[in-house]
């Protein structure tokens, strides 16, 4: 368990700088006054308290609340919950100095209202809890409750501990007669969304929401704008939650202050949000996708290409989303439509079903990824690489721009490093991934099974956020209606720093002594899922290739039997057959059978024909080597050779260098780690097999001894 809140700050209008012509805020007080060793105070929070700038208002306004998200240098997110209210300020407007008769002009006195913000900075995403805590402090101030504000602030920071994921519910009070509860999620890796995803789809619509999802996953710049800051935070959170099991690793600023708009010119991808008052300022951004949350409009620049989710995944996803969000559309042409359900689907239920659709979609796209992982145990922690080309080649997605961009992004690299180990803590995605192909097979026979699987998964997501079936009834004091508009309202008092810090220190020392045991997560073997070679039916090509492979095999045998004339007769047919990837793989296997030792010395005509076959196989393959042909050819090209003259030997690799695959750094990385893995297997496999044989012999002799004794 850790602190619920790290810091509390009071931020107000800076009247000194206002006189100089610049309007800004300043931190009036912060608690604790010294930084925590594990979490330094975030500088510049006054910019995020008033994102559109600090300014005085001529009218009294209602209190507002929103949450800004700040990211530190270690990529850890800090949530800045801000409640802003307005205090009266007496202003004196002096006459202009250029007027000659200064004595005839009387200074004008007026009343303005200055914003003041109560801020909680934390590393935990308990938005409603912080809304309640800040609301209680404001209520105690505006309604003059019989409670010390110092006690409330000290208890929030020092006395309340945030539970860990999977732990029990924590009930607490900050000292104002309130009753509150913190309910942690069951799984730490599953994002908690409540209604954020469903609201995003209601604001944008299905097609626009999918377009924004695709653009954000393919590392484009995404910018939201709205008139309400809370909408920006919810939309950004809902968008990155759809990325699960991937994690967004680029710049993430749901509420961007006006003074930091130059960040939008960054060359790196980002997801950000600005107030709609800057609508004109962001029109000059050429490579940024702009989303109007209030109007539901998505503007994609001409220089940004929109990749498409491959079929049939896209069709299945669209159909499922329409069944969730537009059930009336699917039944509009029925002569006898079923009666509408008595109870309409809640927004939170729609949220979980939409998330279930996207989890299933990513599980289908990533099916077979574990077959393309290479695990190198040459360090205390294994080094894991992903064979991107092999994955794309076996799944037939070499030309799918969306999948290529996702697999090449930083999010997928982090996904491989986190989820690649075969023994770790598993979560919902691992279970969906393991059973996805079986579910799709059932859905082909019975289409109604699709919604059953989606509803089952959505229930798991709902249980993760709401483990207790009976929610705890909280009691949170709220200000009386219209309290903000009282004429004679005193300014927010200055808190006693000594008292607040002493409460924080006492609470912190008690929490160290009464520290609860952390929840233990059980590791297990990760489900392997289907092999990459058994995913697509079209890859089981047997009938049309049987004759071609026979011709290829005969040609190779003729070459090495030095029957050059017979080989040349069927050579054109072999070159045509090499357009098939099955034939190219078979060629490398057949050539490998004719290598004895480290090299194979050939005659000149034999050498020329072998080199032509290798060049044809490389020419028909792509530069990514998605079928592994170049990887298979590497040892062959360093083995086949011919003798030019005394002491001069020419190897085949000198004549197969004019291919783009050799300039692909990812190919060389995959080839290197595959060789390392093969050498490690050859080093340890014989000892492992010998150990198994010895143990088998011992067990066999023991069983024979027991049987003899029984006889």
C-alpha positions in Angstrom: 0.0 0.0 0.0 1.1 3.6 -0.7 -0.1 7.1 0.0 -3.4 8.0 -1.5 -2.2 11.5 -2.2 1.3 12.9 -2.4 0.7 16.6 -2.2 -2.0 19.2 -1.5 -1.5 22.7 -2.9 -3.4 26.0 -2.8 -2.9 28.0 -6.0 -4.1 31.5 -6.4 -4.0 34.5 -8.8 -0.6 36.3 -8.8 -1.7 40.0 -8.3 1.9 41.2 -8.3 2.6 40.0 -11.8 -0.8 41.1 -12.9 0.1 44.7 -12.2 3.1 44.2 -14.6 0.8 43.2 -17.4 1.1 39.4 -17.1 -1.6 37.2 -15.6 -0.5 34.0 -14.0 -0.9 31.9 -10.9 1.3 31.1 -8.0 1.5 28.4 -5.3 0.3 30.0 -2.1 0.8 26.9 0.1 1.8 23.3 -0.4 1.8 20.3 1.9 4.0 18.7 2.9 6.5 21.6 2.5 9.3 19.2 1.7 9.4 16.7 -1.1 8.9 13.0 -0.6 12.0 11.0 -1.4 10.1 8.7 -3.8 8.0 11.4 -5.4 9.3 15.0 -5.9 6.9 17.8 -6.2 5.7 18.5 -9.7 6.7 22.0 -10.8 4.5 24.2 -13.0 1.2 22.9 -11.7 -0.2 26.4 -11.7 -0.3 26.2 -15.5 -2.5 23.1 -15.4 -4.9 24.6 -12.8 -6.1 27.3 -15.3 -5.2 25.8 -18.7 -6.6 28.8 -20.7 -4.7 31.2 -18.5 -5.2 33.0 -15.2 -7.6 36.0 -15.5 -10.0 37.9 -13.4 -13.7 37.6 -13.9 -16.3 40.3 -13.7 -19.0 37.8 -12.5 -19.0 35.2 -9.8 -18.8 31.7 -11.3 -19.6 28.2 -10.0 -16.8 26.0 -8.8 -15.3 23.6 -11.4 -13.5 20.3 -11.1 -11.3 18.5 -13.6 -8.2 16.2 -13.6 -5.0 17.0 -15.5 -2.4 14.2 -16.2 1.3 15.1 -15.8 4.1 12.8 -16.8 7.5 12.9 -15.1 11.0 12.1 -16.5 10.5 8.4 -15.6 7.3 8.2 -17.7 5.2 7.8 -14.5 1.9 9.6 -14.6 0.7 12.0 -11.9 -2.9 13.0 -11.6 -3.6 16.6 -10.7 -7.2 16.9 -9.4 -8.2 20.6 -9.3 -11.2 22.2 -7.8 -11.4 25.9 -8.7 -13.6 28.6 -7.1 -13.7 32.4 -7.2 -13.0 35.0 -4.5 -14.0 38.6 -4.6 -11.1 41.1 -5.2 -11.4 44.9 -4.8 -9.9 46.6 -7.8 -8.9 50.3 -8.1 -8.6 51.6 -11.6 -6.4 54.7 -11.7 -6.9 57.4 -14.4 -4.6 57.6 -17.5 -1.4 59.5 -16.9 -1.7 61.3 -20.2 -4.7 63.3 -19.0 -3.8 66.8 -18.1 -6.3 67.5 -15.3 -5.5 64.6 -12.9 -7.3 66.3 -9.9 -10.7 66.4 -11.8 -10.7 62.6 -12.3 -11.7 60.3 -9.4 -10.2 56.7 -9.3 -12.8 54.1 -10.1 -13.3 51.2 -7.6 -14.9 47.9 -8.8 -15.1 44.3 -7.6 -13.6 41.5 -9.6 -13.4 37.8 -8.9 -10.1 35.9 -8.8 -9.8 32.1 -9.3 -8.3 30.0 -6.6 -7.6 26.3 -6.9 -7.4 23.4 -4.4 -5.1 20.8 -5.9 -4.4 17.2 -5.0 -1.4 15.5 -6.7 -1.3 11.8 -6.7 -0.1 8.7 -8.6 -3.5 6.9 -8.3 -6.4 7.3 -10.6 -9.3 7.6 -8.1 -11.0 10.5 -9.7 -14.3 10.4 -7.7 -12.5 10.0 -4.4 -10.4 13.1 -5.0 -13.5 15.0 -6.2 -15.2 14.1 -2.9 -12.1 15.1 -0.8 -11.7 18.5 -2.5 -15.5 19.0 -2.3 -15.4 18.3 1.5 -12.6 20.9 2.0 -14.6 23.5 -0.1 -17.8 22.7 1.8 -16.0 23.1 5.2 -14.8 26.4 4.0 -17.9 27.9 2.4 -20.4 26.5 4.9 -18.1 27.1 7.9 -18.3 23.5 9.2 -17.0 22.8 12.7 -13.9 21.1 11.5 -10.3 22.3 11.0 -9.2 22.5 7.4 -5.7 21.5 8.5 -7.1 18.2 9.8 -8.8 17.4 6.5 -5.7 18.2 4.5 -3.4 16.3 6.8 -5.6 13.2 6.8 -5.8 13.1 3.0 -2.0 13.0 2.6 -0.8 11.2 5.7 -3.5 9.0 7.0 -5.2 7.4 4.0 -3.4 4.6 2.2 -4.3 3.5 -1.3 -4.9 -0.3 -1.7 -3.1 -2.4 -4.1 -4.8 -4.1 -7.1 -6.6 -7.3 -6.0 -6.7 -6.2 -2.4 -9.6 -5.6 -0.1 -11.8 -2.5 0.0 -10.5 0.4 2.1 -13.0 2.5 4.1 -11.9 5.8 5.5 -12.9 9.3 6.7 -10.9 12.5 6.4 -12.6 13.9 9.5 -15.7 15.8 8.4 -18.3 13.2 9.2 -17.8 11.6 5.8 -17.8 7.9 4.9 -15.8 7.0 1.9 -14.4 3.8 0.3 -11.6 2.9 -2.1 -12.2 -0.2 -4.2 -9.1 -1.4 -6.1 -9.4 -3.3 -9.3 -8.7 -7.0 -9.3 -6.0 -6.8 -12.0 -3.4 -4.1 -12.1 -2.8 -4.4 -15.9 -6.4 -4.0 -16.9 -7.4 -0.3 -17.4 -10.3 1.0 -15.4 -12.6 3.0 -17.6 -16.0 3.3 -16.0 -17.9 5.0 -18.9 -15.0 6.7 -20.7 -15.0 4.4 -23.8 -18.7 4.5 -24.2 -18.8 8.3 -24.0 -16.1 8.5 -26.6 -18.2 6.4 -29.0 -21.3 8.5 -28.3 -19.4 11.7 -29.0 -17.7 10.5 -32.2 -19.7 7.7 -33.6 -18.5 4.2 -34.6 -16.6 5.0 -37.8 -14.8 8.1 -36.4 -13.9 6.3 -33.2 -12.3 3.4 -35.1 -10.4 5.9 -37.3 -9.0 7.7 -34.3 -8.1 4.3 -32.7 -6.3 3.2 -35.9 -4.4 6.5 -36.2 -3.3 6.5 -32.6 -2.1 2.9 -32.8 -0.1 3.7 -35.9 1.8 6.5 -34.2 0.1 9.6 -35.5 -0.5 12.9 -33.7 -3.9 13.1 -32.1 -5.4 16.4 -30.7 -8.8 16.6 -29.0 -10.5 19.9 -28.3 -13.6 20.6 -26.3 -15.2 23.4 -24.3 -15.0 21.3 -21.1 -11.8 20.0 -19.6 -13.3 16.9 -18.2 -14.3 15.7 -21.6 -10.7 16.0 -22.8 -9.4 13.9 -19.9 -12.1 11.2 -20.3 -11.7 11.0 -24.1 -7.9 10.6 -23.9 -8.2 8.0 -21.2 -10.8 6.1 -23.1 -8.7 6.1 -26.3 -5.5 4.7 -24.7 -7.7 2.2 -22.8 -8.7 0.7 -26.1 -5.0 0.0 -26.8 -4.9 -2.7 -24.2 -2.9 -4.9 -24.0 -0.6 -2.3 -25.6 0.5 0.7 -23.6 0.8 4.2 -25.0 4.4 5.2 -24.7 4.5 8.7 -26.4 3.7 12.2 -25.1 0.3 12.1 -23.3 -1.2 15.4 -22.2 -5.0 15.3 -21.9 -5.2 19.0 -20.9 -2.5 21.2 -22.5 -2.2 24.7 -21.1 -2.2 27.7 -23.5 1.4 28.6 -22.6 2.6 25.2 -23.8 0.9 25.1 -27.2 4.3 24.9 -28.9 4.5 21.3 -27.8 2.0 20.5 -30.6 4.9 21.2 -33.1 6.8 18.2 -31.7 8.0 15.8 -34.4 7.1 12.8 -32.2 3.6 11.3 -31.8 1.3 12.5 -29.0 -2.2 12.4 -27.6 -3.2 15.8 -26.3 -6.2 18.0 -25.6 -6.8 21.7 -25.7 -9.7 24.0 -25.0 -11.9 24.9 -27.9 -11.0 28.6 -27.5 -7.7 27.6 -29.3 -9.6 26.2 -32.3 -8.1 28.9 -34.6 -4.6 28.5 -33.2 -4.4 24.8 -34.1 -5.6 25.1 -37.7 -2.0 25.6 -38.9 -0.9 22.1 -37.6 -0.3 20.2 -40.9 0.3 16.6 -39.6 -2.0 16.6 -36.6 -5.4 14.8 -36.5 -7.9 17.2 -34.9 -11.0 15.8 -33.1 -13.9 18.0 -32.1 -15.5 16.2 -29.2 -18.4 18.6 -28.9 -19.3 18.4 -32.6 -18.2 14.8 -33.2 -15.9 15.8 -36.2 -12.6 14.2 -37.1 -10.3 16.2 -39.4 -7.5 14.2 -41.0 -4.9 16.2 -42.9 -4.1 15.3 -46.5 -0.5 14.3 -45.6 -1.8 11.7 -43.1 -2.6 8.3 -44.6 -5.3 6.4 -42.8 -4.4 2.7 -42.6 -7.2 0.1 -42.5 -7.8 -2.8 -40.2 -7.4 -5.9 -42.3 -10.4 -8.0 -43.3 -12.3 -10.0 -42.0 -11.3 -8.5 -38.7 -12.7 -5.1 -39.5 -16.1 -6.5 -40.6 -16.4 -8.6 -37.5 -15.5 -5.6 -35.3 -18.0 -3.2 -37.1 -20.8 -5.7 -36.9 -20.2 -6.3 -33.1 -20.1 -2.5 -32.4 -23.4 -2.0 -34.3 -25.0 -4.8 -32.3 -24.0 -3.0 -29.1 -24.6 0.6 -30.0 -27.3 0.4 -32.7 -29.4 -2.6 -32.2 -32.4 -0.9 -33.8 -30.4 -0.6 -37.1 -29.9 -4.3 -37.3 -33.5 -5.0 -36.8 -35.0 -2.2 -38.8 -35.7 -4.3 -41.9 -37.3 -7.3 -40.1 -41.0 -7.9 -40.8 -41.5 -9.0 -37.2 -38.9 -7.3 -35.0 -38.6 -8.6 -31.4 -40.0 -6.5 -28.7 -37.5 -4.1 -27.2 -35.9 -5.1 -23.8 -37.6 -3.7 -20.7 -34.4 -2.5 -19.3 -32.1 -0.5 -21.5 -28.4 -1.1 -21.5 -26.5 1.2 -19.1 -23.6 3.3 -20.3 -21.1 1.4 -18.2 -22.3 -1.9 -19.6 -21.9 -0.5 -23.2 -18.4 0.6 -22.1 -17.4 -3.0 -21.1 -18.9 -4.6 -24.2 -17.1 -2.1 -26.5 -13.8 -2.8 -24.7 -14.4 -6.6 -25.1 -14.8 -6.1 -28.9 -11.4 -4.4 -29.1 -9.7 -6.9 -26.9 -10.9 -9.7 -29.1 -9.9 -7.7 -32.2 -6.3 -7.3 -31.0 -6.2 -10.9 -29.9 -7.2 -12.0 -33.4 -4.6 -9.7 -35.0 -1.8 -10.9 -32.7 -2.8 -14.6 -32.9 0.4 -16.6 -33.4 2.8 -13.9 -32.0 4.2 -16.3 -29.4 5.3 -18.6 -32.1 7.5 -15.8 -33.5 9.3 -15.0 -30.2 12.9 -15.8 -29.8 14.1 -16.2 -26.2 17.8 -15.8 -25.6 19.0 -16.8 -22.1 22.5 -15.4 -22.3 21.9 -12.9 -19.5 20.3 -13.3 -16.0 17.1 -12.0 -17.5 16.2 -13.4 -20.9 16.4 -11.3 -24.0 13.3 -11.5 -26.2 13.0 -10.6 -29.8 10.0 -10.8 -32.2 10.3 -12.1 -35.7 8.1 -9.5 -37.4 8.8 -10.7 -41.0 7.9 -14.3 -40.1 4.7 -13.2 -38.4 3.6 -11.2 -41.4 4.5 -13.8 -43.9 2.7 -16.7 -42.2 -0.4 -14.6 -41.6 -0.5 -13.2 -45.1 -0.3 -9.6 -43.9 2.8 -8.4 -45.7 0.9 -5.7 -47.4 -1.3 -4.7 -44.5 -0.1 -1.2 -43.6 -1.9 -1.0 -40.3 -0.4 -4.3 -38.9 3.1 -3.4 -40.1 2.9 0.0 -38.3 1.6 -1.5 -35.1 4.3 -4.2 -35.0 7.0 -1.6 -35.7 5.9 0.8 -32.9 7.3 1.3 -29.5 4.1 0.1 -27.9 4.5 -3.4 -29.4 8.2 -3.5 -28.4 7.1 -2.9 -24.8 4.4 -5.5 -25.3 7.0 -8.1 -26.4 9.3 -7.4 -23.5 6.5 -7.5 -20.9 4.4 -10.4 -22.2 7.1 -12.4 -24.0 8.4 -14.4 -21.0 6.8 -17.9 -21.0 6.4 -17.8 -17.2 4.8 -14.8 -15.6 1.5 -13.4 -14.2 -1.3 -13.7 -16.7 -4.4 -11.6 -17.2 -7.5 -11.4 -19.3 -5.8 -10.8 -22.7 -3.7 -14.0 -22.3 -6.9 -16.0 -21.7 -8.7 -14.4 -24.7 -5.6 -14.9 -26.9 -5.4 -18.6 -26.0 -9.0 -19.4 -26.9 -9.6 -16.9 -29.8 -9.3 -19.3 -32.7 -11.6 -21.8 -31.0 -14.2 -19.0 -30.4 -14.0 -17.9 -34.1 -14.5 -21.5 -35.2 -17.7 -21.7 -33.1 -18.9 -18.3 -34.4 -18.6 -19.5 -38.0 -21.0 -22.3 -37.3 -23.3 -20.3 -34.9 -23.0 -16.4 -35.5 -25.1 -15.9 -32.3 -22.1 -17.1 -30.3 -20.3 -13.9 -31.1 -22.4 -11.8 -28.7 -22.3 -14.5 -26.1 -18.5 -14.4 -26.1 -18.5 -10.6 -26.0 -20.9 -10.5 -23.1 -18.9 -13.1 -21.1 -15.7 -11.0 -21.6 -17.5 -7.8 -20.7 -18.7 -9.4 -17.4 -15.1 -10.1 -16.6 -14.1 -6.5 -17.2 -17.1 -5.3 -15.1 -16.1 -7.6 -12.2 -12.5 -6.3 -12.4 -13.7 -2.8 -11.7 -16.6 -3.8 -9.3 -15.5 -6.9 -7.3 -18.0 -6.3 -4.6 -21.6 -7.0 -5.7 -23.0 -4.7 -3.1 -21.5 -1.2 -3.4 -20.6 0.7 -0.2 -23.0 3.6 0.4 -20.8 6.7 0.9 -21.5 9.8 2.8 -20.0 13.0 1.4 -21.0 16.5 2.7 -21.8 18.9 -0.1 -22.1 22.7 0.0 -25.6 24.2 0.2 -27.1 25.2 -3.1 -26.0 28.6 -4.2 -23.3 28.9 -1.5 -20.7 30.1 -4.1 -22.9 33.2 -4.8 -22.9 34.6 -1.3 -22.0 38.2 -1.2 -20.1 38.2 2.1 -17.9 35.2 1.7 -14.4 35.4 3.4 -11.3 34.4 1.5 -9.9 31.0 1.8 -7.8 31.0 5.0 -4.1 30.4 5.2 -3.5 27.0 6.7 -1.3 26.3 9.7 1.8 24.6 8.1 3.1 23.3 11.4 -0.2 21.6 12.3 -0.7 20.1 8.8 2.8 18.8 8.6 2.6 17.2 12.1 -0.6 15.4 11.1 1.1 14.1 7.9 4.1 12.9 9.9 2.0 11.1 12.5 -0.1 9.5 9.9 2.9 8.5 7.8 4.7 6.9 10.8 1.6 4.9 11.8 1.2 3.7 8.2 4.8 2.4 8.3 4.2 0.5 11.5 0.8 -0.9 10.3 1.9 -1.7 6.8 -0.3 -4.5 5.3 1.1 -7.3 3.3 1.0 -6.8 -0.4 -1.2 -9.0 -2.5 0.8 -11.8 -4.0 0.2 -12.5 -7.7 0.7 -16.1 -8.8 2.9 -16.7 -11.8 2.2 -19.5 -14.3 3.0 -20.7 -17.7 1.6 -18.4 -20.4 -0.8 -20.1 -22.8 1.0 -20.7 -26.1 -2.1 -20.3 -28.3 -2.3 -21.7 -31.8 0.9 -22.1 -33.8 1.5 -19.5 -36.5 1.6 -22.2 -39.2 -2.0 -23.4 -38.5 -3.9 -20.1 -38.5 -4.9 -19.6 -42.1 -6.5 -22.3 -44.2 -5.0 -21.0 -47.4 -1.5 -21.8 -46.1 -2.3 -25.5 -46.2 -1.4 -25.8 -49.9 -0.7 -29.4 -50.9 -2.5 -30.4 -54.1 -1.2 -27.9 -56.6 2.4 -27.9 -55.2 2.9 -31.7 -55.3 3.9 -31.8 -58.9 6.0 -28.6 -58.7 8.0 -29.9 -55.7 8.6 -33.2 -57.5 10.1 -31.3 -60.5 12.2 -29.1 -58.2 13.5 -32.2 -56.4 14.4 -33.9 -59.7 16.2 -30.8 -60.9 18.4 -30.5 -57.8 19.2 -34.2 -58.0 20.2 -33.8 -61.7 22.5 -30.9 -60.8 24.4 -32.8 -58.1 24.5 -35.9 -60.2 26.2 -33.8 -62.8 23.3 -34.4 -65.3 23.5 -30.9 -66.5 21.5 -31.4 -69.7 18.6 -33.0 -67.9 18.6 -30.2 -65.3 18.5 -27.5 -68.0 15.5 -29.1 -69.7 13.3 -28.7 -66.6 15.1 -25.6 -65.3 12.4 -23.1 -66.7 9.7 -25.0 -64.9 11.6 -24.9 -61.7 12.1 -21.1 -62.0 8.3 -20.7 -62.4 7.7 -22.9 -59.4 9.9 -20.8 -57.2 7.2 -18.1 -57.3 5.5 -20.2 -54.6 6.9 -19.8 -51.1 6.4 -23.5 -50.4 8.7 -24.2 -53.4 11.3 -21.7 -52.1 11.4 -23.3 -48.7 11.6 -26.8 -50.3 14.5 -25.6 -52.4 16.6 -24.6 -49.4 15.8 -27.9 -47.7 16.9 -29.9 -50.8 20.1 -28.0 -51.3 20.9 -28.5 -47.6 20.8 -32.2 -48.0 23.7 -32.0 -50.4 26.1 -30.3 -48.1 28.6 -32.5 -46.3 30.9 -30.8 -43.8 31.5 -27.1 -43.9 31.5 -26.6 -47.7 30.4 -28.3 -50.9 32.8 -27.9 -53.9 31.0 -27.9 -57.2 31.8 -27.9 -60.9 31.4 -24.7 -62.8 28.1 -25.6 -64.4 26.7 -27.0 -61.2 27.8 -23.8 -59.4 26.1 -21.6 -62.0 22.8 -23.4 -61.8 22.8 -23.4 -57.9 23.5 -19.7 -57.9 20.6 -19.0 -60.4 18.3 -21.0 -58.1 19.3 -19.0 -55.1 19.0 -15.7 -56.9 15.5 -16.6 -58.2 14.4 -17.6 -54.7 15.6 -14.3 -53.3 14.1 -12.3 -56.1 10.6 -13.8 -55.6 10.8 -13.1 -51.9 10.3 -9.7 -50.2 12.9 -7.5 -48.6 11.6 -8.4 -45.2 12.3 -12.1 -45.6 8.8 -12.9 -44.2 9.1 -16.6 -45.1 12.7 -17.0 -43.9 14.1 -17.7 -47.3 17.1 -15.4 -46.9 17.8 -16.9 -43.5 17.8 -20.4 -45.0 20.1 -19.2 -47.8 22.7 -17.7 -45.6 24.4 -21.0 -44.6 23.9 -22.4 -48.1 25.7 -19.3 -49.7 28.7 -19.8 -47.4 28.9 -23.6 -48.2 28.6 -23.9 -52.0 31.8 -22.9 -53.7 33.9 -23.6 -56.8 37.6 -23.5 -57.5 38.6 -20.8 -59.9 42.3 -21.6 -60.0 45.0 -22.8 -57.7 44.4 -21.3 -54.2 41.4 -19.3 -55.3 37.9 -20.4 -54.2 34.7 -18.5 -55.0 31.7 -18.9 -52.7 28.1 -18.5 -53.7 27.5 -15.5 -51.4 29.6 -13.3 -53.7 27.0 -13.7 -56.4 23.8 -13.3 -54.4 24.4 -9.8 -52.9 22.2 -7.7 -55.2 19.0 -8.1 -53.1 17.3 -5.6 -50.8 17.0 -8.1 -48.0 20.7 -7.8 -47.1 20.2 -4.2 -46.3 17.4 -4.8 -43.8 18.8 -4.5 -40.3 15.9 -6.3 -38.8 16.7 -9.4 -40.9 20.3 -9.5 -39.6 19.0 -9.0 -36.0 16.6 -11.9 -36.3 19.2 -14.1 -38.0 21.7 -13.4 -35.3 19.4 -14.3 -32.4 18.2 -17.4 -34.2 21.8 -18.6 -34.6 22.4 -17.9 -30.9 19.3 -19.8 -29.9 20.3 -22.8 -32.2 23.8 -22.9 -30.7 22.4 -22.8 -27.1 20.0 -25.6 -28.0 22.9 -27.7 -29.4 24.9 -27.0 -26.3 22.3 -28.0 -23.7 20.0 -30.3 -25.5 22.3 -33.3 -25.6 23.0 -33.0 -21.9 19.2 -32.7 -21.2 18.4 -35.7 -23.4 21.2 -37.7 -21.8 19.9 -36.8 -18.4 16.4 -37.9 -19.4 17.7 -41.2 -20.7 19.7 -41.9 -17.5 16.7 -41.1 -15.4 14.5 -43.3 -17.6 17.0 -46.2 -17.2 17.1 -45.8 -13.4 13.3 -45.7 -13.2 13.2 -48.8 -15.4 15.7 -50.8 -13.4 13.9 -49.8 -10.2 10.6 -51.1 -11.6 12.2 -54.3 -12.7 13.7 -54.7 -9.2 10.3 -54.1 -7.6 8.6 -56.6 -9.9 11.2 -59.3 -9.1 10.8 -58.7 -5.4 7.0 -59.1 -5.7 7.5 -62.3 -7.6 
